[in-house]
Amino acid sequence: MKQVSLILLAAQTAAMCAFGGVVALEGGDGNYKLLRDGKPYFVKGAGGGGPKDLLAAIGGNSFRTWGAGSAQADLDEAQKHGLTVSIGFWFGHQQHGFDYSNPQALERQKADVLAVVRKLKDHPALLIWALGNEMETGNAHREAMWRHINDVALAVKAIDPNHPVMTVIAEIPAQNVEEFNRFCPDVDILGINTYGGSGSVGERYGKAGGRKPYIVTEFGPPGQWEVGQNAFGCPPEMTSAEKAKWYADVYKQAIEGERGKLCLGSYAFTWGHKVEATPTWYGLLLPDNTRLGATDALQACWTGKPPANRAPEVSKIKVSRDDLREPGGTFTAEASAIDPDGDALTWKWVLVKEASTYAVTGTGEPTPPGFPEAVVKGLGTPRVEVKLPGGGKFRLYAYVFDGKGSAAYANHAVQGAGAEAVASKAPQKLPCAVYADGAPEMWYASGYMGNTGAIQMDLASRENPHSGATCLKVSYGATDNWGGVLWQHPANDWGEQDGGFNLEGAGMLVFWARGEQGGEEVSFKVGAIEKATFSDTAFAELKDVVLKPEWTRYRIPLDGRDMSRVKTGFGWVVANPGRPIAFYLDDIVYTAD
């Protein structure tokens, strides 16, 4: 009998391992904790695509996703390293064309979520289901949005009662919290994204009327929208050492300090590297996964111990001047650095083009072009002389490396006079996507033309995508006139700013399209800006395409064209359609042939 009991116990244990555990909330009246398989689980995580083995090695226990397109792979990777995942579902945003007053769109969004939940609800690495991210921003149908979130949460919990459901908001204005409390009784956890105000998130959540437990789903240094700008319009960025202190202070005060109350933990932003505002504003690692001070700060917070090798620190950069009024002007710059372990440091100075936009950019911007010849004296030392390559705005970086996998940086924005400096653009690696699931946002769908009031675009439609989780839906609501949209770099630029990409070697633009009914006539193009200061160098068009109702592959040949500066990566135009039409696009990619 004893042997049978042991066999049954072993079988039950194996079943739990095979089909995942139970994640639950315990507590009430302002005191909550998350339980995983009956044991307290405080989230020590980060969001982003950086290496998960390193995340686990520094004491992290979880990571967050914003979409579920790679949920199976994310969960498998997490399990391999002893991590959990908060699986996010990307819900539509009004600014991307999604309409929360459209019942059909809501049903499709709900069905997509439930399909993933049914498939993955028993995965051992699953922690939380997260419904959407910051959809309330600019939403004209807020009550419908909140009710939809609650409706989906109820359906998720009916399928999977073993994992809590969360939704995520931007900051914590009282309106957000009040509406969440009123319309989402079946959502278990509120996710809060906060940057400049992250140190007081618990206090402010309470004052806003927060009652349910929360997770700080994004936190990091103050955002580029929160720090002001210098005399010529560039936001100042913290040094890597200042950011390390910021992460540590926020964690100790507003996350660990709120443990056992309403806070269930946090996800730092961003695990890996992302170009937004600057190449370094949010990344916890450099592009090659070199560690920074903020990485060390999180390790110390999560484990109680600093790393064996600590990152160096570099001071703010001092410049002789930063607003140069003469073309080709020079200035000097210097900084100081220390290494807490006494390691020898290597200096690297880099001048890069300043960002063309400081907007929040989803998957991030491409790396800005650099001007290696600009540093004319002092390379490899703490003091350099820099000669600006032309007019415009730039950012000078000082990096120091300890030779043991850690680094530090500081930067300073400068402005030059004269003709706009144009960096030689390195060829982009092919294939290169204009629009595809998981691809970086290189060109922006910002060039609205013609009868713009009749145009609606949903950049994350879930209506039968060609591949992945989403496609692009275009609606033109007029029967006459014309309208179109161009994918531009920089956004909203018609030739006055440098930008675009070198697509040398690209012989074809390939894309997939289908009409909602079939018979819709649309023209597609590459390149649109002529006779401007910064024009496109290549132009090609596929005119008057009659779309089929099923997905069809189309190609725009590019042989023999100068692909050195493609500012308009893609565009569509509709003219006098005779009826309101809708069509879908997906997997818009430049290829070698």
C-alpha positions as CSV (number, residue, x, y, z in Angstrom):
1,M,0.0,0.0,0.0
2,K,2.8,2.3,0.9
3,Q,4.5,1.6,-2.4
4,V,1.3,2.3,-4.3
5,S,0.9,5.6,-2.5
6,L,4.5,6.6,-3.4
7,I,3.8,5.7,-7.0
8,L,0.6,7.8,-7.0
9,L,2.4,10.7,-5.4
10,A,5.2,10.5,-8.0
11,A,2.6,10.4,-10.8
12,Q,0.8,13.4,-9.4
13,T,4.1,15.3,-9.1
14,A,5.0,14.4,-12.7
15,A,1.6,15.5,-13.9
16,M,2.0,18.9,-12.2
17,C,5.4,19.4,-13.8
18,A,4.0,18.3,-17.2
19,F,0.9,20.5,-17.1
20,G,2.2,23.5,-15.1
21,G,1.3,24.8,-11.7
22,V,-1.2,27.1,-10.2
23,V,-0.6,30.9,-9.9
24,A,-2.9,32.6,-7.5
25,L,-3.4,35.8,-5.5
26,E,-3.6,35.7,-1.7
27,G,-4.7,38.4,0.6
28,G,-7.0,41.5,0.6
29,D,-7.5,44.9,2.2
30,G,-4.3,46.3,0.9
31,N,-2.1,43.3,1.5
32,Y,-1.5,40.9,-1.4
33,K,1.0,38.4,-2.5
34,L,1.4,36.2,-5.6
35,L,1.6,32.5,-5.0
36,R,3.1,30.1,-7.5
37,D,2.4,26.4,-6.6
38,G,1.5,27.6,-3.1
39,K,4.8,29.5,-2.5
40,P,5.2,33.3,-2.4
41,Y,6.5,34.7,-5.7
42,F,7.6,38.3,-6.0
43,V,8.2,39.3,-9.6
44,K,11.8,40.2,-10.2
45,G,11.8,40.7,-14.0
46,A,12.5,42.7,-17.1
47,G,10.8,43.2,-20.4
48,G,12.7,43.0,-23.7
49,G,14.6,40.7,-26.1
50,G,17.9,40.5,-24.3
51,P,19.5,37.1,-23.4
52,K,17.4,35.2,-20.9
53,D,20.3,33.2,-19.6
54,L,21.9,36.4,-18.4
55,L,18.6,37.6,-16.9
56,A,18.5,34.4,-14.8
57,A,22.2,34.7,-13.9
58,I,21.7,38.1,-12.3
59,G,18.8,37.0,-10.2
60,G,15.8,37.7,-12.4
61,N,12.9,35.3,-12.3
62,S,10.5,36.5,-15.0
63,F,10.1,38.4,-18.2
64,R,7.3,40.2,-19.9
65,T,6.1,40.2,-23.5
66,W,3.9,42.7,-25.3
67,G,2.5,40.3,-27.9
68,A,1.8,36.6,-28.1
69,G,3.2,35.9,-31.6
70,S,6.1,34.0,-30.2
71,A,4.5,32.9,-26.9
72,Q,5.4,29.2,-27.3
73,A,9.0,29.9,-27.9
74,D,9.1,32.5,-25.1
75,L,7.7,30.0,-22.6
76,D,10.1,27.3,-23.7
77,E,13.1,29.6,-23.4
78,A,11.9,30.7,-19.9
79,Q,11.5,27.1,-18.7
80,K,15.0,26.3,-19.9
81,H,16.4,29.0,-17.6
82,G,14.1,28.7,-14.7
83,L,12.1,31.8,-15.5
84,T,8.4,32.6,-15.9
85,V,6.6,34.8,-18.4
86,S,3.9,37.3,-18.3
87,I,2.4,36.7,-21.7
88,G,1.1,39.9,-23.3
89,F,-1.6,40.2,-25.9
90,W,-1.3,43.2,-28.1
91,F,-4.7,44.9,-28.1
92,G,-5.5,47.5,-30.8
93,H,-4.9,51.2,-30.3
94,Q,-7.1,53.9,-31.6
95,Q,-4.2,55.8,-33.1
96,H,-3.4,52.7,-35.1
97,G,-6.9,52.6,-36.5
98,F,-8.6,50.1,-34.0
99,D,-12.2,50.9,-33.1
100,Y,-13.4,49.8,-29.7
101,S,-17.0,50.6,-30.8
102,N,-16.8,47.9,-33.5
103,P,-18.2,44.6,-32.2
104,Q,-16.7,42.5,-34.9
105,A,-13.2,43.8,-34.2
106,L,-13.7,43.1,-30.5
107,E,-14.8,39.5,-31.2
108,R,-11.8,38.9,-33.4
109,Q,-9.5,40.3,-30.8
110,K,-11.1,38.1,-28.1
111,A,-11.0,35.0,-30.3
112,D,-7.2,35.5,-30.9
113,V,-6.6,35.7,-27.2
114,L,-8.6,32.6,-26.3
115,A,-6.9,30.5,-29.0
116,V,-3.5,31.1,-27.4
117,V,-4.9,30.6,-23.9
118,R,-6.3,27.2,-24.8
119,K,-3.0,26.1,-26.4
120,L,-0.6,27.3,-23.6
121,K,-2.6,27.4,-20.4
122,D,-0.7,24.4,-19.0
123,H,2.8,25.5,-19.8
124,P,5.0,25.3,-16.6
125,A,6.6,28.7,-17.3
126,L,3.4,30.7,-17.6
127,L,2.8,33.3,-14.8
128,I,0.2,35.8,-16.0
129,W,-2.0,36.6,-18.9
130,A,-1.7,40.4,-19.8
131,L,-4.4,41.9,-21.9
132,G,-3.1,44.9,-23.9
133,N,-0.7,47.7,-23.2
134,E,-1.7,51.4,-22.8
135,M,-4.8,51.3,-25.0
136,E,-6.5,54.0,-23.0
137,T,-4.1,56.7,-24.4
138,G,-6.1,58.8,-26.8
139,N,-9.0,56.4,-26.8
140,A,-12.4,58.0,-27.6
141,H,-14.3,54.9,-26.5
142,R,-12.8,54.3,-23.1
143,E,-15.8,52.6,-21.4
144,A,-16.1,50.2,-24.3
145,M,-12.4,49.4,-24.1
146,W,-12.5,48.7,-20.3
147,R,-15.7,46.5,-20.7
148,H,-14.0,44.6,-23.5
149,I,-10.9,44.0,-21.4
150,N,-13.2,42.6,-18.6
151,D,-15.2,40.5,-21.0
152,V,-12.0,38.9,-22.4
153,A,-10.7,38.4,-18.8
154,L,-13.8,36.5,-17.9
155,A,-13.5,34.3,-20.9
156,V,-9.8,33.6,-20.2
157,K,-10.5,32.7,-16.6
158,A,-13.2,30.3,-17.7
159,I,-10.7,28.4,-19.8
160,D,-7.7,28.8,-17.4
161,P,-8.6,29.4,-13.7
162,N,-5.0,28.7,-12.7
163,H,-3.4,32.0,-13.8
164,P,-4.3,35.6,-13.0
165,V,-5.2,38.1,-15.6
166,M,-3.7,41.6,-15.9
167,T,-4.1,44.7,-18.1
168,V,-1.5,47.5,-18.4
169,I,-1.9,51.3,-18.3
170,A,0.4,54.3,-18.9
171,E,1.0,55.9,-15.6
172,I,-1.7,56.3,-13.0
173,P,-4.0,59.3,-13.5
174,A,-7.1,59.0,-11.3
175,Q,-9.3,58.6,-14.3
176,N,-7.5,55.4,-15.4
177,V,-7.7,53.9,-11.9
178,E,-11.3,54.9,-11.3
179,E,-12.4,53.4,-14.7
180,F,-10.4,50.2,-14.1
181,N,-12.0,49.8,-10.7
182,R,-15.5,50.4,-12.1
183,F,-15.4,48.5,-15.4
184,C,-12.9,45.6,-14.8
185,P,-14.0,43.7,-11.7
186,D,-12.8,40.4,-13.2
187,V,-9.2,41.6,-14.0
188,D,-7.0,40.5,-11.1
189,I,-3.9,42.8,-11.5
190,L,-3.2,46.2,-12.8
191,G,0.0,46.7,-14.7
192,I,1.5,50.2,-14.4
193,N,4.1,51.6,-16.8
194,T,6.0,54.5,-15.2
195,Y,9.3,56.3,-15.7
196,G,9.9,59.7,-14.2
197,G,7.3,59.0,-11.5
198,S,8.4,55.5,-10.8
199,G,9.8,56.3,-7.3
200,S,6.3,57.2,-6.0
201,V,4.2,54.8,-7.9
202,G,2.8,53.0,-4.8
203,E,1.9,56.3,-3.0
204,R,0.3,57.7,-6.1
205,Y,-1.7,54.6,-6.9
206,G,-3.2,54.7,-3.4
207,K,-4.1,58.3,-3.7
208,A,-5.7,57.6,-7.1
209,G,-8.0,55.1,-5.4
210,G,-6.1,51.9,-6.3
211,R,-7.4,48.9,-4.5
212,K,-6.3,45.9,-6.5
213,P,-2.7,44.5,-6.5
214,Y,-0.4,45.9,-9.2
215,I,2.8,45.1,-10.9
216,V,5.2,47.8,-12.2
217,T,5.2,46.5,-15.8
218,E,7.7,49.1,-17.1
219,F,10.1,51.3,-15.1
220,G,13.3,53.0,-16.1
221,P,14.9,56.5,-16.2
222,P,12.7,59.5,-16.8
223,G,11.4,59.5,-20.4
224,Q,12.5,61.8,-23.1
225,W,9.2,63.6,-22.8
226,E,9.8,64.2,-19.1
227,V,13.2,65.9,-18.9
228,G,12.9,69.1,-20.9
229,Q,15.2,70.1,-23.7
230,N,18.4,72.2,-24.1
231,A,18.5,75.5,-25.9
232,F,18.3,73.9,-29.4
233,G,15.7,71.3,-28.6
234,C,17.6,68.1,-27.5
235,P,16.6,66.2,-24.4
236,P,19.6,65.7,-21.9
237,E,20.2,62.1,-21.1
238,M,21.5,60.6,-17.8
239,T,24.9,58.9,-17.7
240,S,24.9,55.1,-17.2
241,A,26.0,55.7,-13.6
242,E,23.1,58.0,-12.9
243,K,20.7,55.5,-14.4
244,A,22.2,52.7,-12.2
245,K,21.4,54.8,-9.1
246,W,17.9,55.6,-10.5
247,Y,17.1,51.9,-11.0
248,A,18.4,51.0,-7.5
249,D,16.6,53.9,-5.7
250,V,13.3,53.1,-7.5
251,Y,13.5,49.4,-6.8
252,K,14.3,49.8,-3.1
253,Q,11.8,52.6,-2.4
254,A,8.8,51.9,-4.7
255,I,9.0,48.1,-5.4
256,E,10.7,46.3,-2.6
257,G,9.5,49.0,-0.3
258,E,5.9,48.2,-1.3
259,R,6.2,44.4,-1.0
260,G,3.5,42.9,1.1
261,K,1.1,45.8,0.3
262,L,-0.4,46.0,-3.2
263,C,2.9,45.6,-5.2
264,L,3.5,42.1,-6.6
265,G,6.9,43.0,-8.2
266,S,8.2,44.6,-11.3
267,Y,9.5,44.4,-14.9
268,A,12.4,46.7,-15.6
269,F,12.6,48.3,-19.0
270,T,14.3,47.4,-21.3
271,W,16.1,44.1,-21.1
272,G,18.5,44.4,-24.0
273,H,19.0,47.3,-26.4
274,K,16.6,49.8,-28.0
275,V,17.1,53.0,-30.0
276,E,14.5,55.5,-28.8
277,A,15.4,59.2,-28.5
278,T,19.0,58.0,-28.4
279,P,20.8,54.7,-28.8
280,T,21.1,54.3,-25.1
281,W,18.2,55.9,-23.3
282,Y,16.5,52.7,-22.1
283,G,18.8,49.8,-22.8
284,L,20.0,47.8,-19.8
285,L,22.7,46.4,-22.1
286,L,24.7,47.6,-25.1
287,P,23.9,46.1,-28.5
288,D,26.5,43.3,-28.0
289,N,25.1,42.5,-24.5
290,T,27.9,44.3,-22.7
291,R,26.7,45.0,-19.2
292,L,26.0,48.5,-17.8
293,G,25.7,49.9,-14.3
294,A,21.9,49.5,-14.3
295,T,22.4,45.7,-14.9
296,D,24.6,45.6,-11.8
297,A,22.0,47.6,-9.8
298,L,19.3,45.1,-10.6
299,Q,21.5,42.2,-9.7
300,A,22.2,43.8,-6.3
301,C,18.5,44.5,-5.7
302,W,17.4,41.0,-6.7
303,T,20.2,39.0,-5.0
304,G,21.4,41.3,-2.2
305,K,24.9,41.1,-3.6
306,P,26.8,43.1,-6.2
307,P,28.4,41.3,-9.2
308,A,31.9,40.0,-8.9
309,N,32.9,42.4,-11.7
310,R,31.3,45.8,-11.4
311,A,30.7,48.2,-14.3
312,P,32.9,51.4,-14.6
313,E,31.4,54.9,-14.2
314,V,31.9,57.9,-16.4
315,S,31.2,61.5,-15.6
316,K,29.1,63.9,-17.6
317,I,30.9,65.3,-20.6
318,K,32.2,68.9,-20.5
319,V,32.4,70.7,-23.8
320,S,34.0,74.0,-24.7
321,R,30.8,74.9,-26.6
322,D,27.8,73.0,-28.0
323,D,26.0,75.5,-30.3
324,L,28.5,76.1,-33.1
325,R,27.6,79.0,-35.4
326,E,30.2,78.5,-38.1
327,P,30.2,75.7,-40.7
328,G,32.8,73.0,-39.8
329,G,33.4,74.3,-36.3
330,T,35.4,72.5,-33.7
331,F,35.1,72.0,-30.0
332,T,36.8,70.1,-27.2
333,A,35.1,67.6,-24.9
334,E,36.3,65.7,-21.9
335,A,35.1,63.4,-19.2
336,S,36.5,61.3,-16.3
337,A,36.0,57.7,-15.4
338,I,36.6,55.3,-12.6
339,D,36.4,51.5,-12.2
340,P,35.3,50.3,-8.8
341,D,37.5,47.2,-9.2
342,G,40.6,49.0,-10.5
343,D,40.4,47.6,-14.0
344,A,42.2,49.4,-16.8
345,L,39.7,51.3,-19.0
346,T,39.5,51.8,-22.7
347,W,38.0,55.0,-24.1
348,K,35.8,55.3,-27.2
349,W,34.3,58.5,-28.6
350,V,31.5,58.5,-31.1
351,L,29.6,61.3,-32.9
352,V,26.2,60.3,-34.2
353,K,23.3,62.0,-35.8
354,E,20.6,63.2,-33.4
355,A,17.2,61.5,-33.6
356,S,14.7,62.9,-36.0
357,T,11.9,62.2,-33.6
358,Y,11.6,61.9,-29.8
359,A,8.3,60.1,-30.0
360,V,7.7,56.7,-28.3
361,T,8.5,54.2,-31.1
362,G,7.3,50.7,-30.3
363,T,10.0,48.4,-31.6
364,G,12.5,51.2,-31.7
365,E,14.4,53.2,-34.3
366,P,17.3,52.1,-36.4
367,T,20.8,52.9,-35.1
368,P,21.6,56.5,-36.2
369,P,24.4,57.1,-38.6
370,G,27.8,57.9,-37.2
371,F,30.7,60.2,-38.2
372,P,33.9,58.4,-37.2
373,E,36.1,61.0,-38.9
374,A,34.6,63.8,-36.7
375,V,36.9,63.1,-33.7
376,V,40.1,64.7,-35.0
377,K,42.3,64.5,-31.9
378,G,42.5,62.5,-28.7
379,L,41.0,59.2,-29.7
380,G,41.4,56.7,-26.9
381,T,41.9,59.4,-24.3
382,P,39.5,61.2,-21.9
383,R,39.9,64.5,-23.9
384,V,39.1,64.9,-27.6
385,E,38.7,67.6,-30.2
386,V,35.7,67.2,-32.5
387,K,35.1,68.8,-35.9
388,L,31.5,68.8,-36.9
389,P,30.8,67.4,-40.4
390,G,28.2,69.9,-41.2
391,G,25.0,71.5,-40.0
392,G,22.3,69.9,-37.9
393,K,22.1,68.2,-34.5
394,F,24.4,65.5,-33.2
395,R,25.2,63.6,-30.0
396,L,28.7,63.0,-28.8
397,Y,29.2,59.7,-26.8
398,A,32.0,58.8,-24.5
399,Y,32.2,55.1,-23.8
400,V,34.6,53.3,-21.4
401,F,35.1,49.5,-21.3
402,D,36.8,47.5,-18.6
403,G,37.8,44.6,-20.8
404,K,35.7,42.2,-18.7
405,G,32.3,42.6,-20.3
406,S,31.1,45.8,-18.6
407,A,31.0,49.4,-19.8
408,A,29.8,52.9,-19.0
409,Y,28.7,55.9,-21.2
410,A,27.8,59.6,-21.2
411,N,26.6,61.8,-24.0
412,H,26.1,65.4,-24.9
413,A,24.1,67.0,-27.7
414,V,25.7,69.6,-30.0
415,Q,24.5,71.6,-32.9
416,G,26.3,72.7,-36.1
417,A,25.8,75.4,-38.7
418,G,25.8,75.2,-42.5
419,A,24.6,72.6,-44.9
420,E,23.0,69.5,-43.3
421,A,25.6,66.8,-42.6
422,V,24.9,63.7,-44.5
423,A,26.5,60.5,-43.3
424,S,27.4,57.7,-45.7
425,K,24.8,55.1,-44.9
426,A,25.9,51.5,-44.4
427,P,23.9,49.1,-46.5
428,Q,21.0,47.5,-44.6
429,K,21.0,43.7,-44.2
430,L,18.6,42.0,-46.6
431,P,15.8,41.0,-46.4
432,C,14.7,44.3,-44.9
433,A,11.1,44.7,-43.8
434,V,8.9,47.8,-44.1
435,Y,6.1,45.9,-42.3
436,A,6.2,42.5,-40.8
437,D,5.5,40.9,-37.4
438,G,8.4,41.5,-35.0
439,A,10.3,43.7,-37.5
440,P,11.8,47.1,-36.3
441,E,9.9,50.1,-37.4
442,M,12.2,51.7,-39.9
443,W,9.8,53.7,-42.0
444,Y,6.6,55.3,-40.6
445,A,3.1,55.3,-42.1
446,S,3.0,59.1,-41.7
447,G,2.7,60.5,-45.2
448,Y,-1.1,60.9,-45.5
449,M,-2.2,62.4,-48.9
450,G,-5.3,63.5,-50.7
451,N,-8.7,62.9,-49.0
452,T,-7.1,62.1,-45.6
453,G,-10.4,62.2,-43.8
454,A,-11.5,59.1,-45.7
455,I,-8.5,57.1,-44.7
456,Q,-8.3,54.7,-41.8
457,M,-5.5,52.3,-41.1
458,D,-5.2,49.6,-38.5
459,L,-1.5,48.6,-38.3
460,A,-2.3,45.6,-36.0
461,S,-5.4,44.1,-37.6
462,R,-6.1,40.5,-36.6
463,E,-8.4,39.8,-39.6
464,N,-6.9,36.8,-41.3
465,P,-3.2,37.9,-41.5
466,H,-1.0,36.4,-44.1
467,S,1.5,35.4,-41.5
468,G,2.0,35.9,-37.8
469,A,-0.6,37.5,-35.5
470,T,-1.4,40.7,-37.3
471,C,-1.6,42.4,-40.7
472,L,-2.4,45.9,-41.9
473,K,-5.9,46.9,-42.7
474,V,-6.6,50.0,-45.0
475,S,-10.0,51.5,-45.3
476,Y,-10.9,54.3,-47.8
477,G,-14.4,55.5,-46.9
478,A,-15.1,57.8,-49.9
479,T,-16.5,56.9,-53.3
480,D,-14.5,59.5,-55.2
481,N,-11.4,61.7,-55.0
482,W,-8.2,60.0,-54.0
483,G,-6.1,59.2,-51.0
484,G,-2.9,57.4,-50.0
485,V,-0.3,56.9,-47.4
486,L,3.5,56.8,-47.7
487,W,5.9,55.1,-45.3
488,Q,8.5,57.8,-44.5
489,H,11.9,58.2,-42.8
490,P,12.0,60.4,-40.9
491,A,8.3,60.5,-40.0
492,N,6.3,63.3,-41.7
493,D,9.3,64.4,-43.7
494,W,8.9,65.4,-47.4
495,G,12.6,66.0,-48.2
496,E,13.7,68.6,-45.7
497,Q,15.6,66.2,-43.4
498,D,18.3,63.7,-43.9
499,G,17.1,60.1,-43.5
500,G,16.2,57.0,-45.3
501,F,18.2,53.8,-45.7
502,N,20.8,52.4,-48.0
503,L,19.2,49.3,-49.6
504,E,22.1,48.5,-51.9
505,G,21.6,45.0,-53.2
506,A,17.8,45.1,-53.1
507,G,16.4,43.9,-56.3
508,M,12.8,43.5,-55.4
509,L,10.1,44.8,-53.0
510,V,7.8,41.9,-52.2
511,F,4.5,42.2,-50.4
512,W,1.2,40.4,-49.9
513,A,-2.2,41.9,-50.4
514,R,-5.9,41.0,-50.5
515,G,-9.1,42.9,-51.0
516,E,-12.0,42.7,-48.5
517,Q,-14.3,41.8,-51.3
518,G,-12.1,41.5,-54.4
519,G,-11.9,43.9,-57.3
520,E,-10.4,46.8,-55.3
521,E,-8.0,48.8,-57.5
522,V,-4.9,50.1,-55.7
523,S,-1.5,51.5,-56.9
524,F,1.7,50.8,-54.9
525,K,5.1,52.5,-55.0
526,V,8.6,52.9,-53.8
527,G,10.1,56.4,-53.5
528,A,8.1,59.6,-53.8
529,I,10.3,62.6,-52.9
530,E,11.9,64.4,-55.9
531,K,13.7,67.7,-56.2
532,A,14.1,68.3,-52.5
533,T,17.1,68.8,-50.3
534,F,17.0,65.2,-49.3
535,S,15.2,63.2,-52.0
536,D,14.6,59.6,-52.6
537,T,17.2,58.1,-55.0
538,A,15.0,55.3,-56.3
539,F,11.4,55.2,-57.7
540,A,9.3,52.3,-58.8
541,E,5.5,51.7,-59.1
542,L,3.0,48.9,-59.5
543,K,0.0,50.7,-61.0
544,D,-3.7,49.9,-60.8
545,V,-3.5,46.5,-59.2
546,V,-6.9,44.8,-59.0
547,L,-6.9,42.9,-55.8
548,K,-8.2,39.4,-55.2
549,P,-10.1,38.4,-52.0
550,E,-7.4,35.8,-51.2
551,W,-3.8,36.7,-50.2
552,T,-1.7,37.3,-53.3
553,R,2.1,37.9,-53.6
554,Y,3.1,41.1,-55.5
555,R,6.6,42.3,-56.6
556,I,8.0,45.7,-57.5
557,P,11.3,45.1,-59.4
558,L,14.1,47.5,-58.4
559,D,17.0,46.3,-60.7
560,G,19.2,49.1,-62.0
561,R,17.9,51.7,-59.5
562,D,20.0,53.7,-57.1
563,M,19.0,52.3,-53.7
564,S,21.5,54.4,-51.6
565,R,18.8,56.6,-50.0
566,V,15.3,55.1,-49.8
567,K,13.3,57.6,-47.7
568,T,9.9,56.5,-48.9
569,G,9.9,52.8,-48.2
570,F,6.4,52.0,-49.5
571,G,3.2,53.7,-50.4
572,W,-0.3,53.0,-51.6
573,V,-2.8,55.2,-53.6
574,V,-6.5,54.8,-54.3
575,A,-8.4,57.0,-56.8
576,N,-12.1,57.3,-57.5
577,P,-13.0,53.8,-56.2
578,G,-16.8,54.2,-56.8
579,R,-17.5,52.7,-53.4
580,P,-15.9,52.6,-49.9
581,I,-13.3,49.9,-50.0
582,A,-11.0,48.1,-47.6
583,F,-7.9,46.0,-48.3
584,Y,-5.1,44.3,-46.4
585,L,-1.3,44.3,-46.6
586,D,1.3,42.0,-44.9
587,D,4.9,41.1,-45.1
588,I,6.2,44.1,-47.0
589,V,9.9,43.2,-47.5
590,Y,12.9,44.3,-49.6
591,T,14.8,41.3,-50.9
592,A,17.9,40.7,-53.0
593,D,15.8,39.2,-55.8
